[in-house]
Amino acid sequence: MANLRPLQRSFSGGEVAPELLGRIDDAKYQSGLAQCRNFITKPQGPAENRAGFAFVRAVKDSSKRTRLIPFTYSTTQTMVIELGAGYFRFHTMGATLLDGGVPYEVANPYSEADLFDIHYVQSADVLTLVHPGYAPRELRRLGAVNWSLATIPFGSPVAAPTGLVITTDGVTTPRYTYRYVVTAIGADGVSESPPSAFGSVNSNLYETGCTNGIAWSAVAGATLYNVYKMTAGVFGYIGQTGALTMIDDNVAPDLSKTPPVYDPVFQAAGEYPGAVSYFEQRRCFAGTLNKPQGILMTKSGTESNMSYSLPIRDDDRISFRVAAREANTIRHIVPLTQLLLMTSSAEWRVTSVNSDAITPSTISVRPQSYVGSSNVQPVVINNTLIYGAARGGHIRELAYNRQAEGFVSGDLSLRAAHLFDGQEVVDMAYAQAPQPIVWFVSTSGKLLGLTYVPEHQVGAWHRHDTDGVFESCTVVAEGREDVLYVVVRRTVGGVPVRYVERMASRQFESLSDAFFVDSGATYAGSPTSSITGLGHLEGKTVSILADGAVHPQRVVVAGSIALETPASVVHVGLPIEADLETLPLALQLQDGSFGQGWVKAINKVSLRVFRSSGIFVGPSPDKLTEAKQRTTEVYGAPPALRTDVVDVTLSPTWGQSGQVFVRQSYPLPLTVVSLAAEVALGGA
């Protein structure tokens, strides 16, 4: 039989589980991979080895787990918050925020065991943090090195007026008792205090010339005052003033507007919420231990006003309980076009009835699916929710479906179940640019990536490892890119350490700027043959890229290494081994076997690459052939990056699968656009 030359045009199917190797009928099979390790599949189809992680700083206490969460103050100012046991630290643009030469810190009450159960939401320069074991708190940015953490006060920000005195103008035939209360309005024009103690007077406002005078003491921070008069046992609104007195000449009270009522909320253990978000100008809380399916929303347009009136008004606080078959705690509140509530057994949609906005009297709660979510805070992509399943460790999406007239859940990890079965996801984050990737940290210690473009049905998995264990991840925008930060636990000098590290950009002009080492550091300056400042890699064997050329590996001794020749731009860090392996060859043969049962040998591989160097190809990881890179470069200069078709002749090895293995072990870029192989078939 003549040799065959199958072509794999795309790798956008990502890594596929071994259990699916027989599913050659699956649409993703022809673009899938048996292994996508330390490679990222791009939505357009190519696969590129990931950039390295630059060392930022060791966490404050490496003996304890640490979590990273994002903070976006503006489009140009973002922070990564290092949330540790008892403290916050702040990192930006690959550096740590310092105050007086030492890391700036803010104290917090959280213990190590609680860090990954803290849920958060940001609004402007305020980050709200909740956990069922702690009172809700706000982390506020007041300045570059001026942050504060405080418990949220849910009572009125304005004190109730005191010294209420009611007088009448001296009518001699009093027949009725009139009672009044006064409330204070804050500077925001929205916050209203509880009512004052009531004052009363006996008079008869129906007589000509009879009036009642109401007077009270000033309240700090108040700009206006509302006055209410009792009728039929209810205090109704009769007027507003900026003065400290008001005359009632028999004004009819408006009983649709009554003084606010403040019930104590989130005051003790068992009453603290575990979920928080914003929706329709309200801050929403849910998931307390005592009321696991209760949800509480602030008064419309306020951050912490939990007041309501009698009768209920549309802008009052909202309090309700999800009536479900099982009493499962609300773990997440997610605002999409409609509000979603996620519990450990179901997903619920909160809408309004006969109203455009949710109000206390128009709440409608409907189940959407009965899957359940884990406690890992989900991410929102466009109008799609990505979350961890409550059981099984898989990742799911929840998106609106017009035919179902509701939100429908689907399993995103079905084709790559081997990355999730027996494991759990502990953290996740979403990077929109330059590649749309959802990042996950698994209990396996691996960093998992999902290239996700739902409108083009792209959902490709890739896995990443390093000389250590990934423990947390987050993403913030820095410049034109969304940058991934991670916490990695490594062993240096026989001692476990935890480092904050930042993924480098893959957008580089010169090869000397390519950064493909982990926990790496960069020297840029006058030519030197000694690189210092590597104490965080003491005793480690490191890869080196010096002025764009691969330098022989070195062992870090006393925090430094020596180069064979001086260089001006040097990247030093832990080696990254990136592997790409195609799926078993599926060919349409005349006997209808699709090649199964035929032995195969790969004689030659043609790789179409883009700006690549350091290419190794073979039928297996232990039989690799290096592609010849150097052509017309000046002696002493590094080989130029190739954007071309690279042909590699292999030492044929007969086997059943006919797979091709591509490796990048140098600190150099490799982007594989397509792959063609010359395959010889033997007897079945």
VOGU-3710 file (C-alpha; in Angstrom, 3 decimals, decimal comma):
1> manlrplqrs> 0,000/0,000/0,000  1,329/3,474/-0,856  2,318/5,783/1,932  -0,452/8,054/3,252  -0,116/11,721/4,141  -2,876/12,722/6,581  -3,043/16,377/7,622  -4,202/17,739/10,963  -5,377/21,252/10,194  -6,288/22,371/13,697
11> fsggevapel> -5,677/21,579/17,353  -8,736/23,457/18,629  -10,216/20,246/20,041  -7,672/20,294/22,872  -6,659/17,311/24,945  -9,004/14,325/24,743  -9,421/11,624/27,384  -8,046/8,156/26,573  -11,554/6,730/26,912  -12,601/8,702/23,826
21> lgriddakyq> -9,879/7,450/21,493  -12,412/5,198/19,811  -14,791/8,052/19,027  -13,410/8,854/15,598  -16,966/9,856/14,669  -16,841/12,758/17,108  -16,555/16,152/15,432  -13,702/17,156/17,735  -11,610/14,043/17,106  -9,921/15,368/13,985
31> sglaqcrnfi> -8,772/18,485/15,859  -8,070/16,824/19,200  -4,839/15,846/20,925  -3,819/12,903/23,057  -1,606/15,224/25,054  -1,520/19,004/25,299  0,958/19,652/28,093  2,244/23,168/28,627  0,785/24,069/25,241  -2,160/26,431/24,745
41> tkpqgpaenr> -4,616/25,799/21,935  -5,679/29,026/20,256  -9,263/29,526/19,049  -8,059/29,766/15,430  -6,537/26,272/15,617  -2,761/26,541/16,303  -1,122/25,279/19,475  1,629/27,332/21,150  3,814/26,535/24,122  2,838/28,655/27,084
51> agfafvravk> 4,931/31,563/28,297  6,819/31,214/31,546  5,981/32,524/34,991  8,076/35,366/36,379  8,870/35,367/40,086  7,114/38,200/41,954  7,676/37,500/45,654  7,430/34,752/48,224  4,215/34,862/50,229  4,460/36,186/53,760
61> dsskrtrlip> 4,228/32,757/55,401  5,157/29,839/53,142  3,954/27,339/55,722  0,329/28,314/55,039  -1,874/28,237/51,968  -2,454/31,586/50,321  -5,085/32,762/47,871  -5,049/35,413/45,127  -8,057/37,582/44,286  -8,326/40,427/41,736
71> ftysttqtmv> -8,974/44,125/42,358  -9,659/46,517/39,469  -9,643/50,157/40,496  -9,752/51,499/36,920  -8,854/50,439/33,404  -5,238/51,416/34,099  -4,917/50,471/37,769  -5,345/46,869/38,852  -4,102/44,893/41,822  -3,683/41,260/42,729
81> ielgagyfrf> -4,507/40,838/46,404  -2,560/38,211/48,283  -5,108/36,949/50,778  -3,263/35,180/53,562  -4,058/34,088/57,080  -4,286/37,378/58,980  -3,129/39,751/56,241  -3,553/41,237/52,761  -0,669/42,102/50,449  -0,893/43,779/47,058
91> htmgatlldg> 0,889/43,119/43,744  0,692/44,940/40,420  2,595/44,767/37,121  4,749/41,965/38,483  5,869/43,920/41,552  4,754/44,137/45,178  3,272/47,303/46,645  5,815/48,649/49,127  5,592/51,177/51,925  8,909/52,316/53,326
101> gvpyevanpy> 10,718/49,565/51,465  8,647/46,710/52,934  5,465/45,073/51,566  2,391/47,093/52,447  -0,075/45,029/54,491  -3,568/45,250/55,903  -4,585/42,948/58,742  -7,571/40,606/58,420  -9,255/38,114/60,795  -9,343/35,114/58,438
111> seadlfdihy> -7,689/31,788/59,225  -5,876/29,592/56,702  -8,692/27,028/56,582  -11,239/29,695/55,570  -9,365/31,475/52,765  -10,755/29,512/49,812  -14,338/29,707/51,108  -14,357/33,504/51,111  -16,565/34,948/48,366  -16,171/38,480/47,091
121> vqsadvltlv> -17,591/41,120/44,786  -16,193/44,523/43,834  -17,914/47,842/43,225  -15,681/50,825/42,379  -12,964/50,903/45,061  -14,811/48,668/47,544  -14,328/44,905/47,751  -17,004/43,064/49,738  -15,845/39,865/51,462  -18,185/37,298/53,011
131> hpgyaprelr> -17,765/33,981/54,807  -20,307/32,122/56,987  -17,892/32,281/59,923  -17,223/36,034/59,823  -19,238/39,234/59,733  -19,334/40,733/56,209  -16,465/43,130/55,589  -15,382/45,781/53,093  -11,831/46,258/51,874  -11,610/49,864/50,708
141> rlgavnwsla> -8,887/51,514/48,655  -8,405/55,001/50,037  -5,024/55,597/48,410  -2,074/53,784/46,870  -0,809/52,662/50,285  -3,928/53,416/52,263  -6,383/50,517/52,433  -8,840/49,709/55,193  -10,822/46,632/56,211  -13,974/47,181/58,241
151> tipfgspvaa> -17,139/45,320/59,186  -20,129/46,522/57,167  -22,625/48,512/59,255  -26,130/47,527/58,188  -27,923/49,933/60,499  -28,800/53,455/59,545  -25,784/55,664/58,744  -27,752/58,567/60,226  -28,828/58,735/63,852  -32,474/59,213/64,775
161> ptglvittdg> -33,414/62,722/65,887  -33,793/63,366/69,611  -35,347/66,034/71,772  -38,694/65,932/70,014  -41,068/68,567/71,409  -44,680/69,011/70,270  -46,590/72,187/71,053  -49,980/73,659/70,140  -50,969/77,301/69,705  -53,209/77,455/72,770
171> vttprytyry> -56,621/76,347/71,561  -58,783/75,898/74,665  -60,954/73,001/73,569  -58,593/70,096/72,831  -60,369/66,931/71,759  -57,690/64,760/70,088  -54,216/63,410/70,784  -51,737/63,918/67,926  -48,549/61,869/67,777  -45,489/62,657/65,635
181> vvtaigadgv> -42,077/61,150/64,820  -39,181/62,625/62,850  -36,457/60,920/60,763  -33,169/62,346/59,498  -32,011/62,162/55,844  -28,284/61,671/55,169  -26,095/63,721/52,868  -26,673/61,220/50,041  -30,363/62,139/50,014  -31,310/58,448/50,276
191> sesppsafgs> -30,327/57,178/53,716  -33,068/57,702/56,259  -32,713/57,171/59,978  -35,081/55,197/62,185  -37,868/57,338/63,638  -37,356/59,331/66,779  -39,259/58,563/69,943  -42,773/59,839/69,344  -44,043/63,077/70,792  -47,692/63,919/71,390
201> vnsnlyetgc> -49,970/66,844/72,118  -53,678/67,291/72,789  -55,309/69,748/70,418  -57,973/70,114/67,764  -56,593/70,888/64,319  -60,120/71,033/62,942  -60,718/74,323/64,723  -59,913/77,462/62,776  -56,444/78,782/63,506  -55,273/75,734/65,455
211> tngiawsava> -51,796/74,406/64,549  -49,250/72,059/66,105  -45,558/72,843/66,241  -42,930/70,080/65,973  -39,323/70,755/66,991  -36,261/68,526/67,429  -32,507/68,613/67,902  -30,036/68,624/64,997  -28,499/65,340/63,852  -24,874/65,194/62,731
221> gatlynvykm> -24,608/64,497/59,004  -28,294/65,112/58,310  -29,328/67,527/55,567  -33,117/67,092/55,662  -35,776/65,773/58,018  -39,030/63,912/57,362  -41,992/64,384/59,684  -44,690/61,748/60,180  -48,072/61,949/61,922  -50,053/59,010/63,276
231> tagvfgyigq> -53,441/58,194/61,835  -55,318/54,964/62,574  -52,273/53,586/64,350  -49,830/54,259/61,485  -47,360/57,112/61,074  -47,808/58,739/57,665  -45,609/61,302/55,931  -46,673/64,956/56,214  -43,614/66,881/55,033  -39,874/67,408/54,671
241> tgaltmiddn> -37,741/70,305/55,828  -34,157/71,374/56,191  -34,988/73,275/59,387  -35,436/71,899/62,890  -39,110/72,789/63,158  -42,341/72,231/61,250  -45,908/73,510/61,637  -48,792/71,074/61,146  -51,979/72,891/60,160  -53,938/69,683/59,751
251> vapdlsktpp> -51,892/68,178/56,876  -53,370/64,834/55,819  -50,683/62,134/56,285  -49,607/60,033/53,305  -49,879/56,489/54,638  -48,100/55,048/51,585  -44,882/56,519/52,963  -44,053/55,545/56,518  -40,869/55,685/58,648  -38,274/53,003/57,838
261> vydpvfqaag> -37,977/49,882/59,965  -34,500/48,525/60,706  -34,267/44,905/61,763  -30,880/43,672/62,981  -29,159/41,604/60,259  -25,900/39,626/60,199  -25,324/40,268/63,889  -24,020/36,946/65,200  -22,497/33,587/64,293  -24,913/31,545/62,211
271> eypgavsyfe> -26,312/34,694/60,612  -23,307/35,675/58,496  -23,783/35,289/54,709  -21,583/33,125/52,509  -22,568/34,588/49,109  -22,606/38,168/47,834  -23,153/40,071/44,585  -24,880/43,097/43,059  -28,087/43,149/41,034  -30,286/46,036/39,877
281> qrrcfagtln> -28,572/48,582/42,142  -28,855/46,373/45,216  -26,159/44,522/47,131  -27,329/40,960/47,674  -26,416/38,525/50,456  -27,368/34,879/50,952  -26,307/31,569/52,411  -26,298/32,004/56,182  -26,070/28,916/58,374  -29,377/29,633/60,100
291> kpqgilmtks> -31,220/30,525/56,879  -29,324/28,649/54,148  -31,899/29,414/51,447  -32,674/32,962/52,486  -31,591/35,959/50,420  -31,451/39,588/51,493  -31,066/42,575/49,150  -30,410/46,137/50,249  -32,728/49,035/49,626  -32,538/50,074/45,992
301> gtesnmsysl> -29,603/52,353/45,232  -27,833/51,708/48,542  -24,914/49,558/49,679  -26,004/48,554/53,172  -29,446/49,993/53,908  -31,639/47,076/54,990  -34,683/49,118/55,952  -38,273/48,594/54,875  -41,574/50,372/55,332  -45,117/49,388/56,241
311> pirdddrisf> -46,768/49,075/53,800  -43,902/47,713/51,677  -42,570/50,025/48,953  -40,880/49,008/45,690  -37,485/50,396/46,721  -37,479/48,673/50,140  -35,061/45,930/51,032  -35,958/42,505/49,673  -36,006/39,434/51,877  -37,259/36,032/50,778
321> rvaareanti> -36,569/32,319/51,038  -36,198/29,892/48,156  -38,803/27,179/48,653  -36,998/24,025/47,536  -37,270/20,296/48,091  -33,919/20,245/49,885  -32,534/22,786/52,311  -29,222/23,397/50,553  -27,202/26,524/51,196  -27,086/29,196/48,506
331> rhivpltqll> -23,414/29,204/47,522  -23,339/31,829/44,771  -25,353/34,818/43,596  -24,660/35,496/39,928  -26,044/38,530/38,071  -26,640/37,872/34,383  -29,599/39,292/32,458  -31,483/37,658/35,308  -30,317/36,796/38,806  -29,085/33,236/39,332
341> lmtssaewrv> -28,807/31,459/42,673  -26,483/28,452/42,868  -26,844/25,810/45,563  -25,183/22,432/46,036  -28,133/20,691/44,383  -29,837/23,120/41,998  -29,667/26,346/40,029  -32,465/28,920/40,391  -33,514/31,930/38,355  -34,902/34,995/40,121
351> tsvnsdaitp> -37,175/37,200/38,015  -39,913/39,753/38,500  -43,603/39,250/37,900  -45,601/42,005/36,178  -42,691/44,390/36,614  -39,435/45,239/34,825  -37,448/45,411/38,070  -37,338/43,109/41,052  -39,274/44,507/44,005  -40,368/43,034/47,347
361> stisvrpqsy> -43,778/42,202/45,890  -42,760/40,903/42,424  -40,249/38,149/43,244  -40,461/34,934/41,242  -38,010/32,039/41,760  -37,842/29,154/39,308  -35,474/26,164/39,119  -33,287/25,934/36,003  -31,403/22,689/36,578  -30,662/20,188/39,313
371> vgssnvqpvv> -26,897/19,782/39,052  -25,519/21,825/41,914  -22,322/23,837/42,142  -19,141/23,591/44,166  -18,078/26,356/46,511  -15,465/27,719/44,064  -16,523/31,173/42,924  -17,714/30,884/39,277  -16,811/33,174/36,387  -19,059/34,925/33,884
381> inntliygaa> -18,173/35,050/30,187  -20,517/37,267/28,172  -23,893/35,838/29,243  -22,582/32,387/30,148  -21,689/31,117/33,587  -18,776/28,705/34,119  -18,857/26,830/37,432  -17,637/23,697/39,164  -20,104/20,870/39,645  -21,025/20,010/43,227
391> rgghirelay> -19,968/16,405/42,761  -17,590/14,689/40,364  -15,155/17,570/39,943  -16,308/18,479/36,422  -16,691/21,970/34,978  -20,066/23,054/33,621  -21,555/25,979/31,741  -24,949/27,573/32,285  -26,347/29,634/29,433  -29,735/30,892/28,319
401> nrqaegfvsg> -31,476/28,723/25,756  -34,312/30,245/23,759  -35,954/26,917/22,969  -35,982/25,902/26,628  -37,007/29,439/27,666  -34,514/29,244/30,491  -30,928/28,494/31,440  -29,512/25,121/30,430  -26,472/23,481/31,982  -23,861/21,459/30,072
411> dlslraahlf> -20,681/19,543/30,933  -17,605/21,270/29,491  -15,148/18,608/30,634  -16,845/15,583/29,086  -14,153/15,051/26,436  -11,309/15,562/28,921  -12,725/13,754/31,936  -9,302/12,298/32,790  -8,222/15,753/33,947  -11,080/15,957/36,473
421> dgqevvdmay> -12,175/12,518/37,636  -11,012/11,940/41,187  -9,966/15,593/41,520  -11,607/18,864/42,478  -11,168/22,396/41,195  -10,090/24,775/43,970  -9,798/28,086/42,097  -10,682/29,582/38,719  -10,213/32,814/36,760  -10,960/34,109/33,255
431> aqapqpivwf> -8,564/35,858/30,870  -10,216/37,509/27,885  -7,151/38,753/26,007  -5,010/37,927/24,154  -6,607/34,452/24,254  -10,023/33,708/25,828  -8,971/31,158/28,438  -10,589/30,050/31,688  -7,885/28,951/34,117  -8,429/26,344/36,828
441> vstsgkllgl> -6,302/25,079/39,695  -6,891/21,399/40,451  -6,246/19,434/43,614  -3,838/17,436/41,432  -1,532/20,465/41,578  -1,939/21,084/37,848  -3,038/24,280/36,177  -5,804/23,541/33,671  -6,775/25,840/30,841  -9,947/25,950/28,757
451> tyvpehqvga> -9,792/27,921/25,525  -13,436/28,942/25,397  -15,315/30,650/22,561  -18,904/29,364/22,811  -20,205/31,231/19,762  -17,754/29,232/17,620  -18,153/26,017/19,613  -14,545/26,118/20,779  -13,876/24,474/24,127  -10,347/23,061/24,188
461> whrhdtdgvf> -8,605/21,785/27,314  -4,877/21,973/27,989  -2,912/21,167/31,136  0,133/22,808/32,600  2,645/21,703/35,177  5,823/23,049/36,713  8,465/22,110/39,238  5,943/22,484/42,026  2,223/22,560/42,771  -0,244/25,237/41,649
471> esctvvaegr> -2,480/26,341/44,543  -4,326/29,500/43,475  -4,849/31,689/40,415  -6,369/34,993/39,427  -6,407/37,286/36,396  -6,194/41,078/36,142  -5,875/43,410/33,167  -2,433/44,942/32,775  -1,952/47,026/29,670  -3,431/45,329/26,617
481> edvlyvvvrr> -3,526/41,855/28,132  -5,244/39,949/30,890  -2,420/38,554/33,009  -2,503/35,331/35,008  -1,036/35,311/38,521  -0,575/32,085/40,459  0,587/30,838/43,833  2,986/27,926/43,385  4,314/25,688/46,139  7,868/24,625/45,354
491> tvggvpvryv> 10,676/22,924/47,227  13,874/24,973/47,307  16,858/23,802/49,326  14,731/21,014/50,779  12,276/23,549/52,233  8,694/24,068/50,955  8,143/27,630/49,753  5,177/29,398/48,209  5,746/31,992/45,505  3,504/34,514/43,786
501> ermasrqfes> 4,331/34,302/40,089  3,096/36,149/36,998  2,696/34,690/33,512  4,810/36,580/31,007  3,458/38,004/27,784  3,882/36,034/24,607  3,800/39,232/22,558  7,479/39,952/21,967  9,283/41,748/19,147  12,772/40,348/19,580
511> lsdaffvdsg> 13,752/36,787/20,436  15,828/38,181/23,293  12,564/39,238/24,980  10,990/35,771/24,816  10,307/34,517/28,359  9,836/30,747/28,609  11,062/29,804/32,089  9,163/29,368/35,362  9,779/31,280/38,579  12,085/33,267/36,356
521> atyagsptss> 13,987/36,511/36,622  15,327/38,864/33,965  18,555/40,820/33,777  18,655/43,759/31,355  21,640/46,085/31,279  25,277/46,211/30,342  26,789/42,929/29,125  27,662/40,706/32,075  28,692/37,125/32,645  27,374/36,910/36,212
531> itglghlegk> 23,640/36,901/36,997  22,734/37,429/40,647  19,466/37,831/42,572  18,439/34,203/42,118  18,213/33,269/45,788  14,643/32,039/45,336  16,036/29,272/43,056  18,986/28,273/45,221  20,269/24,821/44,262  17,933/24,513/41,270
541> tvsiladgav> 18,983/23,635/37,743  17,846/26,523/35,543  17,386/27,175/31,839  18,882/30,335/30,381  18,126/32,474/27,341  20,930/34,987/26,826  20,430/37,619/24,128  18,058/35,253/22,336  20,426/32,284/22,415  19,922/29,140/24,479
551> hpqrvvvags> 22,648/28,898/27,089  23,642/25,586/28,714  21,766/24,944/31,942  23,332/25,964/35,230  22,823/25,232/38,940  22,148/28,277/41,102  24,812/28,625/43,777  24,752/31,442/46,354  21,939/33,080/44,381  23,929/33,463/41,165
561> ialetpasvv> 25,059/31,750/37,973  27,949/32,342/35,576  27,500/32,672/31,801  29,942/31,423/29,206  29,815/34,741/27,369  28,553/38,151/28,538  24,977/39,033/27,605  22,757/42,102/27,940  19,290/40,507/28,239  19,161/37,269/30,197
571> hvglpieadl> 16,137/35,233/31,316  16,831/32,626/33,991  14,344/30,196/35,527  13,117/26,666/35,904  12,899/24,635/32,675  9,525/24,095/31,002  8,926/20,906/29,048  6,028/21,345/26,613  4,583/18,281/24,861  2,120/17,930/22,017
581> etlplalqlq> 0,908/14,466/20,979  -1,589/13,723/18,234  -4,434/11,237/18,576  -4,155/7,730/17,132  -4,353/7,905/13,374  -7,838/7,344/11,936  -7,851/6,667/8,199  -10,710/5,676/5,920  -9,409/2,431/4,367  -11,053/0,237/1,776
591> dgsfgqgwvk> -11,682/-2,526/4,299  -13,628/-0,077/6,504  -11,218/-0,485/9,410  -10,212/3,188/9,724  -6,669/1,931/10,186  -7,348/0,095/13,418  -5,394/-3,151/13,495  -2,875/-1,978/10,903  0,663/-1,320/12,091  1,974/2,095/11,151
601> ainkvslrvf> 5,292/3,857/10,893  5,831/7,618/10,656  8,625/8,264/8,167  8,442/12,021/7,890  6,603/14,906/9,543  5,929/18,308/8,008  5,118/20,980/10,564  3,782/24,372/9,604  5,099/26,630/12,347  4,912/30,326/13,205
611> rssgifvgps> 7,797/32,225/14,789  9,244/29,044/16,254  12,579/27,542/17,220  13,885/24,498/19,080  11,567/21,891/17,533  11,786/18,208/18,426  9,573/15,651/16,668  9,254/11,894/16,893  6,950/8,904/17,164  7,374/8,838/20,965
621> pdklteakqr> 8,976/10,997/23,674  12,078/8,815/23,795  12,720/8,898/20,023  12,828/12,572/19,124  14,622/14,226/16,228  15,555/17,899/16,316  14,495/19,968/13,330  17,425/21,748/11,725  16,968/25,410/12,482  20,084/27,311/11,449
631> ttevygappa> 20,271/28,500/7,835  22,030/31,750/6,880  22,442/33,355/10,325  25,730/35,058/11,162  28,123/32,886/13,137  27,557/33,404/16,867  23,997/34,676/16,404  21,052/32,563/17,584  19,011/30,775/14,917  16,210/32,942/13,580
641> lrtdvvdvtl> 12,612/32,101/14,311  10,973/30,060/11,572  7,619/30,818/9,970  7,452/28,101/7,385  6,927/24,405/6,790  9,566/22,419/8,622  10,262/18,892/7,341  11,696/16,361/9,784  12,736/12,884/8,671  12,299/10,372/11,491
651> sptwgqsgqv> 13,688/6,981/12,336  10,577/4,894/11,613  9,124/2,825/14,408  6,283/0,422/13,760  3,316/0,644/16,072  -0,470/0,519/16,244  -1,267/4,190/16,827  0,684/6,223/14,286  0,922/9,179/16,645  3,299/12,137/16,353
661> fvrqsyplpl> 5,040/13,646/19,369  6,260/17,271/19,389  8,341/18,655/22,242  9,790/22,010/23,208  12,305/21,753/26,054  14,284/24,921/25,313  13,275/28,390/26,580  12,087/29,256/23,076  8,702/29,823/21,387  6,959/27,118/19,377
671> tvvslaaeva> 3,656/27,547/17,565  2,406/24,573/15,545  -0,161/25,661/12,949  -0,747/22,302/11,270  0,877/18,904/11,060  1,206/16,453/8,186  2,780/13,014/8,480  3,969/10,493/5,941  2,626/7,178/7,206  3,502/3,698/6,054
681> lgga> 0,976/0,924/6,741  1,948/-2,666/7,475  -0,119/-5,829/7,501  -3,265/-5,913/9,601
//
